[in-house]
């Protein structure tokens, strides 16, 4: 048998245990506690029996169950029956066999420990070197690790408090359900993902993340020091990543998909009729130079001149224009869903009159805003209109 340390037989290879019984008149069987309260125990064939100091022949007694000696001839009152049990290859308590064994106290080890089986510990384990384990490790007490720790399999802490699924690259907090776990992306992409119904909070909620859909949502850190929020169509690869928000190392924020439009026109449109008219590409927005407009998300319709809100929120709109009237008046409007939102009047003047309407307005999904004018005279011009807007919150 192999042992940790010096082989036990080099330390102690033989031992004996002596049990003394004082007989009653006619007693033949001796078992249990002796005169010193030691419980008789032996291996059959490895005992000597003495009666009043005289060694008995093996034919003078029999043994049973490893704990009973029966004399062939009954003892007399106060005879002293001595039973010597031989013990060989007894390991010293400082040694534990490689194939098994139990440490009942604290264990301190300064070298490398390699384990391929199961380790169960109810006390303290302190190790200052490398521990390599390919089996199960159960620690019921304190595990004090001062160096690097590498776990190649799954790791579970306090049932559901924390678990690491090595094959799925997921870390679970208060859950072992993979769909509700943190998803650790590839090291090259430097991201971690959050799945549906997963919340991450600190303190009383100074920082929290809550995802509302099943899409893979990730937070990454790039080589330039930027923190990037986005979604990954293919969670395990960087190729599927779509950037949504970027905070660079100086604190500047970029939101590339924020609904925004700007439509500057150089058209000088002649007013040939009276009444209300929407501003569209058939009149004041007929001439927009290539490369001068912005329409992130294509929520501004260049044909009918309407911006339609893709999500509920607060939006900012600006309408600028020029008007010259030979007679009468002309009112310029911003309208929401066809109703008046804000307006500014212009009266007869031989020179160009310039105006600006600027508003913040809350819109629901599907609400639209557009430019509009109304005049009571068929002569004059309106033009050089610029319509812009964006989601601000």
C-alpha positions as a Python dict, from the first residue, in 0.01 Angstrom:
ca = {
    (1, 'X'): (0, 0, 0),
    (2, 'X'): (129, 349, -89),
    (3, 'X'): (128, 626, 169),
    (4, 'X'): (169, 1002, 184),
    (5, 'X'): (508, 1052, 355),
    (6, 'X'): (735, 776, 492),
    (7, 'X'): (580, 431, 464),
    (8, 'X'): (427, 345, 806),
    (9, 'X'): (619, 14, 848),
    (10, 'X'): (939, 217, 866),
    (11, 'X'): (796, 394, 1170),
    (12, 'X'): (603, 119, 1350),
    (13, 'X'): (532, -230, 1212),
    (14, 'X'): (417, -422, 1523),
    (15, 'X'): (194, -366, 1826),
    (16, 'X'): (-2, -553, 2092),
    (17, 'X'): (-306, -489, 2306),
    (18, 'X'): (-354, -671, 2640),
    (19, 'X'): (-691, -733, 2803),
    (20, 'X'): (-717, -866, 3165),
    (21, 'X'): (-1033, -1031, 3299),
    (22, 'X'): (-1088, -1158, 3660),
    (23, 'X'): (-1298, -1475, 3629),
    (24, 'X'): (-1601, -1580, 3824),
    (25, 'X'): (-1640, -1942, 3936),
    (26, 'X'): (-1702, -2164, 3632),
    (27, 'X'): (-1676, -1880, 3375),
    (28, 'X'): (-1574, -1991, 3026),
    (29, 'X'): (-1656, -1699, 2789),
    (30, 'X'): (-1474, -1365, 2809),
    (31, 'X'): (-1587, -1061, 2605),
    (32, 'X'): (-1668, -688, 2633),
    (33, 'X'): (-1494, -459, 2884),
    (34, 'X'): (-1199, -597, 3081),
    (35, 'X'): (-1091, -498, 3429),
    (36, 'X'): (-954, -167, 3291),
    (37, 'X'): (-1274, -97, 3092),
    (38, 'X'): (-1103, -171, 2759),
    (39, 'X'): (-1331, -346, 2510),
    (40, 'X'): (-1196, -674, 2383),
    (41, 'X'): (-1122, -684, 2011),
    (42, 'X'): (-881, -892, 1804),
    (43, 'X'): (-815, -1065, 1474),
    (44, 'X'): (-876, -1439, 1476),
    (45, 'X'): (-549, -1630, 1481),
    (46, 'X'): (-354, -1331, 1614),
    (47, 'X'): (-408, -1363, 1990),
    (48, 'X'): (-245, -1534, 2292),
    (49, 'X'): (-447, -1645, 2596),
    (50, 'X'): (-296, -1672, 2945),
    (51, 'X'): (-457, -1817, 3261),
    (52, 'X'): (-282, -1694, 3574),
    (53, 'X'): (27, -1622, 3357),
    (54, 'X'): (36, -1963, 3189),
    (55, 'X'): (15, -1955, 2807),
    (56, 'X'): (-271, -2166, 2678),
    (57, 'X'): (-242, -2388, 2374),
    (58, 'X'): (-470, -2297, 2084),
    (59, 'X'): (-663, -2619, 2157),
    (60, 'X'): (-751, -2485, 2505),
    (61, 'X'): (-976, -2205, 2373),
    (62, 'X'): (-1188, -2092, 2080),
    (63, 'X'): (-1262, -1744, 1939),
    (64, 'X'): (-1569, -1591, 1775),
    (65, 'X'): (-1672, -1258, 1618),
    (66, 'X'): (-1332, -1103, 1683),
    (67, 'X'): (-1447, -1013, 2036),
    (68, 'X'): (-1506, -1333, 2238),
    (69, 'X'): (-1268, -1597, 2381),
    (70, 'X'): (-1418, -1920, 2521),
    (71, 'X'): (-1205, -2154, 2741),
    (72, 'X'): (-1230, -2531, 2693),
    (73, 'X'): (-1213, -2573, 3072),
    (74, 'X'): (-1403, -2343, 3307),
    (75, 'X'): (-1200, -2099, 3513),
    (76, 'X'): (-1197, -2088, 3891),
    (77, 'X'): (-1299, -1788, 4101),
    (78, 'X'): (-1054, -1494, 4069),
    (79, 'X'): (-845, -1661, 3799),
    (80, 'X'): (-682, -1391, 3585),
    (81, 'X'): (-747, -1442, 3216),
    (82, 'X'): (-512, -1233, 3000),
    (83, 'X'): (-577, -1198, 2628),
    (84, 'X'): (-304, -1045, 2413),
    (85, 'X'): (-417, -924, 2068),
    (86, 'X'): (-139, -890, 1811),
    (87, 'X'): (-147, -584, 1574),
    (88, 'X'): (83, -552, 1271),
    (89, 'X'): (142, -279, 1010),
    (90, 'X'): (-29, -13, 1221),
    (91, 'X'): (8, 329, 1046),
    (92, 'X'): (131, 611, 1260),
    (93, 'X'): (-135, 882, 1300),
    (94, 'X'): (93, 1122, 1110),
    (95, 'X'): (42, 927, 786),
    (96, 'X'): (-257, 878, 557),
    (97, 'X'): (-266, 620, 275),
    (98, 'X'): (-293, 757, -78),
    (99, 'X'): (-599, 545, -152),
    (100, 'X'): (-803, 685, 136),
    (101, 'X'): (-796, 834, 480),
    (102, 'X'): (-936, 1110, 695),
    (103, 'X'): (-779, 1424, 841),
    (104, 'X'): (-972, 1520, 1155),
    (105, 'X'): (-796, 1853, 1221),
    (106, 'X'): (-665, 2150, 1023),
    (107, 'X'): (-439, 2077, 726),
    (108, 'X'): (-162, 2313, 614),
    (109, 'X'): (21, 2235, 293),
    (110, 'X'): (300, 2440, 133),
    (111, 'X'): (351, 2242, -188),
    (112, 'X'): (139, 2133, -482),
    (113, 'X'): (-175, 1927, -421),
    (114, 'X'): (-316, 1724, -710),
    (115, 'X'): (-645, 1545, -655),
    (116, 'X'): (-837, 1323, -898),
    (117, 'X'): (-1109, 1205, -660),
    (118, 'X'): (-1351, 1362, -416),
    (119, 'X'): (-1232, 1592, -136),
    (120, 'X'): (-1466, 1666, 153),
    (121, 'X'): (-1353, 1910, 419),
    (122, 'X'): (-1529, 2022, 735),
    (123, 'X'): (-1240, 2218, 881),
    (124, 'X'): (-986, 2471, 755),
    (125, 'X'): (-763, 2414, 454),
    (126, 'X'): (-474, 2654, 399),
    (127, 'X'): (-256, 2615, 92),
    (128, 'X'): (22, 2847, -25),
    (129, 'X'): (99, 2670, -350),
    (130, 'X'): (-96, 2511, -636),
    (131, 'X'): (-400, 2289, -590),
    (132, 'X'): (-512, 2092, -895),
    (133, 'X'): (-840, 1905, -863),
    (134, 'X'): (-1024, 1704, -1129),
    (135, 'X'): (-1286, 1558, -897),
    (136, 'X'): (-1547, 1704, -664),
    (137, 'X'): (-1450, 1934, -378),
    (138, 'X'): (-1687, 1994, -88),
    (139, 'X'): (-1584, 2248, 175),
    (140, 'X'): (-1797, 2277, 486),
    (141, 'X'): (-1567, 2517, 666),
    (142, 'X'): (-1337, 2799, 558),
    (143, 'X'): (-1146, 2784, 230),
    (144, 'X'): (-861, 3036, 235),
    (145, 'X'): (-695, 3081, -106),
    (146, 'X'): (-423, 3347, -138),
    (147, 'X'): (-304, 3265, -491),
    (148, 'X'): (-463, 3216, -831),
    (149, 'X'): (-753, 2969, -846),
    (150, 'X'): (-838, 2779, -1163),
    (151, 'X'): (-1159, 2577, -1190),
    (152, 'X'): (-1192, 2368, -1507),
    (153, 'X'): (-1541, 2233, -1437),
    (154, 'X'): (-1868, 2377, -1307),
    (155, 'X'): (-1855, 2575, -983),
    (156, 'X'): (-2150, 2603, -743),
    (157, 'X'): (-2148, 2818, -429),
    (158, 'X'): (-2420, 2769, -167),
    (159, 'X'): (-2658, 2586, -405),
    (160, 'X'): (-2803, 2877, -607),
    (161, 'X'): (-2609, 3172, -464),
    (162, 'X'): (-2350, 3153, -741),
    (163, 'X'): (-2282, 2900, -1010),
    (164, 'X'): (-2053, 2882, -1310),
    (165, 'X'): (-2143, 2659, -1602),
    (166, 'X'): (-1813, 2593, -1777),
    (167, 'X'): (-1954, 2443, -2097),
    (168, 'X'): (-2219, 2715, -2153),
    (169, 'X'): (-1996, 3010, -2051),
    (170, 'X'): (-2260, 3136, -1809),
    (171, 'X'): (-2252, 3271, -1455),
    (172, 'X'): (-2570, 3250, -1247),
    (173, 'X'): (-2649, 3464, -942),
    (174, 'X'): (-2934, 3331, -726),
    (175, 'X'): (-3034, 3102, -1013),
    (176, 'X'): (-2916, 2790, -1192),
    (177, 'X'): (-3145, 2854, -1491),
    (178, 'X'): (-2919, 2930, -1786),
    (179, 'X'): (-3173, 3159, -1956),
    (180, 'X'): (-3163, 3387, -1651),
    (181, 'X'): (-2787, 3384, -1613),
    (182, 'X'): (-2507, 3620, -1704),
    (183, 'X'): (-2361, 3519, -2037),
    (184, 'X'): (-1983, 3549, -2053),
    (185, 'X'): (-1871, 3615, -2410),
    (186, 'X'): (-1538, 3523, -2566),
    (187, 'X'): (-1231, 3678, -2410),
    (188, 'X'): (-1132, 3847, -2735),
    (189, 'X'): (-1460, 4040, -2742),
    (190, 'X'): (-1439, 4144, -2375),
    (191, 'X'): (-1813, 4140, -2309),
    (192, 'X'): (-2067, 4002, -2073),
    (193, 'X'): (-2432, 3958, -2162),
    (194, 'X'): (-2758, 3981, -1971),
    (195, 'X'): (-3059, 3766, -2050),
    (196, 'X'): (-3428, 3838, -1997),
    (197, 'X'): (-3551, 3908, -1641),
    (198, 'X'): (-3197, 3948, -1514),
    (199, 'X'): (-3130, 4246, -1287),
    (200, 'X'): (-2793, 4368, -1162),
    (201, 'X'): (-2809, 4609, -871),
    (202, 'X'): (-2578, 4758, -609),
    (203, 'X'): (-2674, 4918, -281),
    (204, 'X'): (-3022, 5064, -299),
    (205, 'X'): (-3030, 5070, -677),
    (206, 'X'): (-2773, 5336, -767),
    (207, 'X'): (-2691, 5120, -1069),
    (208, 'X'): (-2925, 4868, -1227),
    (209, 'X'): (-2968, 4689, -1558),
    (210, 'X'): (-3289, 4517, -1655),
    (211, 'X'): (-3347, 4358, -1994),
    (212, 'X'): (-3701, 4340, -2133),
    (213, 'X'): (-3662, 4101, -2428),
    (214, 'X'): (-3500, 3772, -2511),
    (215, 'X'): (-3237, 3933, -2731),
    (216, 'X'): (-2878, 3899, -2624),
    (217, 'X'): (-2773, 4233, -2474),
    (218, 'X'): (-2408, 4295, -2405),
    (219, 'X'): (-2178, 4547, -2242),
    (220, 'X'): (-1825, 4551, -2377),
    (221, 'X'): (-1500, 4733, -2317),
    (222, 'X'): (-1283, 4807, -2620),
    (223, 'X'): (-910, 4873, -2657),
    (224, 'X'): (-967, 5251, -2675),
    (225, 'X'): (-1114, 5263, -2325),
    (226, 'X'): (-1475, 5303, -2437),
    (227, 'X'): (-1768, 5131, -2272),
    (228, 'X'): (-2007, 5007, -2541),
    (229, 'X'): (-2366, 4892, -2496),
    (230, 'X'): (-2521, 4689, -2775),
    (231, 'X'): (-2687, 4369, -2887),
    (232, 'X'): (-2532, 4056, -3029),
    (233, 'X'): (-2721, 3856, -3287),
    (234, 'X'): (-2465, 3578, -3242),
    (235, 'X'): (-2372, 3596, -2873),
    (236, 'X'): (-2060, 3379, -2897),
    (237, 'X'): (-1890, 3592, -3164),
    (238, 'X'): (-1799, 3957, -3197),
    (239, 'X'): (-1920, 3957, -3557),
    (240, 'X'): (-2286, 3972, -3452),
    (241, 'X'): (-2243, 4273, -3224),
    (242, 'X'): (-2450, 4587, -3296),
    (243, 'X'): (-2344, 4902, -3114),
    (244, 'X'): (-2624, 5099, -2941),
    (245, 'X'): (-2446, 5335, -2698),
    (246, 'X'): (-2078, 5428, -2664),
    (247, 'X'): (-1918, 5617, -2375),
    (248, 'X'): (-1559, 5702, -2463),
    (249, 'X'): (-1269, 5742, -2222),
    (250, 'X'): (-1339, 6117, -2182),
    (251, 'X'): (-1707, 6060, -2094),
    (252, 'X'): (-1854, 6164, -2429),
    (253, 'X'): (-2167, 5967, -2521),
    (254, 'X'): (-2255, 5852, -2871),
    (255, 'X'): (-2599, 5706, -2951),
    (256, 'X'): (-2577, 5606, -3318),
    (257, 'X'): (-2941, 5495, -3353),
    (258, 'X'): (-3106, 5793, -3182),
    (259, 'X'): (-3405, 5904, -3399),
    (260, 'X'): (-3283, 6228, -3560),
    (261, 'X'): (-3355, 6413, -3883),
    (262, 'X'): (-3252, 6739, -4049),
    (263, 'X'): (-3398, 6847, -4384),
    (264, 'X'): (-3266, 7180, -4522),
    (265, 'X'): (-3426, 7307, -4844),
    (266, 'X'): (-3314, 7589, -5077),
    (267, 'X'): (-3651, 7606, -5251),
    (268, 'X'): (-3821, 7944, -5305),
    (269, 'X'): (-4183, 7840, -5348),
    (270, 'X'): (-4435, 8079, -5506),
    (271, 'X'): (-4769, 8098, -5325),
    (272, 'X'): (-5036, 8071, -5594),
    (273, 'X'): (-5340, 7998, -5382),
    (274, 'X'): (-5499, 8068, -5049),
    (275, 'X'): (-5573, 7829, -4761),
    (276, 'X'): (-5389, 7563, -4561),
    (277, 'X'): (-5097, 7367, -4709),
    (278, 'X'): (-4865, 7101, -4564),
    (279, 'X'): (-4494, 7146, -4623),
    (280, 'X'): (-4385, 6857, -4845),
    (281, 'X'): (-4140, 6764, -5116),
    (282, 'X'): (-4386, 6898, -5374),
    (283, 'X'): (-4348, 7256, -5245),
    (284, 'X'): (-4100, 7398, -4991),
    (285, 'X'): (-3894, 7075, -4959),
    (286, 'X'): (-3860, 7025, -5335),
    (287, 'X'): (-3490, 7112, -5347),
    (288, 'X'): (-3265, 6946, -5085),
    (289, 'X'): (-2900, 6918, -5181),
    (290, 'X'): (-2752, 6568, -5177),
    (291, 'X'): (-2554, 6493, -4864),
    (292, 'X'): (-2703, 6778, -4659),
    (293, 'X'): (-2987, 6589, -4487),
    (294, 'X'): (-2986, 6346, -4195),
    (295, 'X'): (-3257, 6086, -4134),
    (296, 'X'): (-3145, 5830, -3874),
    (297, 'X'): (-3393, 5545, -3871),
    (298, 'X'): (-3586, 5694, -4169),
    (299, 'X'): (-3861, 5821, -3941),
    (300, 'X'): (-3895, 6144, -4143),
    (301, 'X'): (-4099, 6096, -4461),
    (302, 'X'): (-3951, 6326, -4725),
    (303, 'X'): (-4260, 6292, -4944),
    (304, 'X'): (-4532, 6404, -4702),
    (305, 'X'): (-4300, 6601, -4469),
    (306, 'X'): (-4401, 6408, -4156),
    (307, 'X'): (-4183, 6278, -3873),
    (308, 'X'): (-4344, 5974, -3705),
    (309, 'X'): (-4232, 5880, -3352),
    (310, 'X'): (-4086, 5526, -3337),
    (311, 'X'): (-4099, 5515, -2956),
    (312, 'X'): (-4273, 5716, -2685),
    (313, 'X'): (-4064, 6001, -2547),
    (314, 'X'): (-3984, 6370, -2546),
    (315, 'X'): (-3883, 6514, -2883),
    (316, 'X'): (-3732, 6846, -2994),
    (317, 'X'): (-3841, 7010, -3323),
    (318, 'X'): (-3724, 7322, -3506),
    (319, 'X'): (-3883, 7480, -3816),
    (320, 'X'): (-3718, 7780, -3982),
    (321, 'X'): (-3846, 7957, -4295),
    (322, 'X'): (-3857, 8279, -4496),
    (323, 'X'): (-4173, 8457, -4619),
    (324, 'X'): (-4231, 8757, -4850),
    (325, 'X'): (-4589, 8877, -4903),
    (326, 'X'): (-4733, 9124, -5150),
    (327, 'X'): (-5052, 9144, -4944),
    (328, 'X'): (-5247, 8973, -4665),
    (329, 'X'): (-5100, 8742, -4403),
    (330, 'X'): (-4932, 8402, -4375),
    (331, 'X'): (-4921, 8174, -4066),
    (332, 'X'): (-4657, 7903, -4024),
    (333, 'X'): (-4737, 7603, -3802),
    (334, 'X'): (-4592, 7295, -3642),
    (335, 'X'): (-4871, 7039, -3618),
    (336, 'X'): (-4909, 6719, -3418),
    (337, 'X'): (-5136, 6453, -3570),
    (338, 'X'): (-5300, 6725, -3784),
    (339, 'X'): (-5374, 6959, -3492),
    (340, 'X'): (-5209, 7292, -3413),
    (341, 'X'): (-4900, 7258, -3197),
    (342, 'X'): (-4730, 7597, -3237),
    (343, 'X'): (-4748, 7880, -3491),
    (344, 'X'): (-4604, 8218, -3590),
    (345, 'X'): (-4770, 8485, -3811),
    (346, 'X'): (-4622, 8693, -4095),
    (347, 'X'): (-4795, 9002, -4241),
    (348, 'X'): (-4749, 9189, -4568),
    (349, 'X'): (-4394, 9306, -4627),
    (350, 'X'): (-4190, 9371, -4936),
    (351, 'X'): (-3878, 9218, -4775),
    (352, 'X'): (-3812, 8864, -4663),
    (353, 'X'): (-3934, 8786, -4313),
    (354, 'X'): (-3757, 8503, -4132),
    (355, 'X'): (-3913, 8299, -3854),
    (356, 'X'): (-3832, 8007, -3626),
    (357, 'X'): (-4061, 7773, -3433),
    (358, 'X'): (-3887, 7561, -3170),
    (359, 'X'): (-4069, 7319, -2935),
    (360, 'X'): (-4028, 7018, -2706),
    (361, 'X'): (-4323, 6780, -2717),
    (362, 'X'): (-4412, 6439, -2573),
    (363, 'X'): (-4512, 6190, -2841),
    (364, 'X'): (-4657, 5841, -2825),
    (365, 'X'): (-4557, 5571, -3070),
    (366, 'X'): (-4709, 5657, -3407),
    (367, 'X'): (-4768, 6028, -3338),
    (368, 'X'): (-4647, 6251, -3620),
    (369, 'X'): (-4531, 6613, -3650),
    (370, 'X'): (-4508, 6821, -3968),
    (371, 'X'): (-4469, 7176, -4096),
    (372, 'X'): (-4768, 7366, -4238),
    (373, 'X'): (-4872, 7715, -4354),
    (374, 'X'): (-5199, 7903, -4402),
    (375, 'X'): (-5243, 8229, -4597),
    (376, 'X'): (-5526, 8448, -4723),
    (377, 'X'): (-5353, 8596, -5027),
    (378, 'X'): (-5235, 8422, -5341),
    (379, 'X'): (-4926, 8634, -5397),
    (380, 'X'): (-4589, 8595, -5229),
    (381, 'X'): (-4322, 8342, -5165),
    (382, 'X'): (-4226, 8097, -4886),
    (383, 'X'): (-3899, 7911, -4888),
    (384, 'X'): (-3556, 7828, -4756),
    (385, 'X'): (-3730, 7604, -4499),
    (386, 'X'): (-3531, 7386, -4261),
    (387, 'X'): (-3716, 7121, -4058),
    (388, 'X'): (-3528, 6917, -3793),
    (389, 'X'): (-3604, 6707, -3490),
    (390, 'X'): (-3469, 6442, -3254),
    (391, 'X'): (-3552, 6226, -2956),
    (392, 'X'): (-3412, 6383, -2640),
    (393, 'X'): (-3547, 6161, -2365),
}
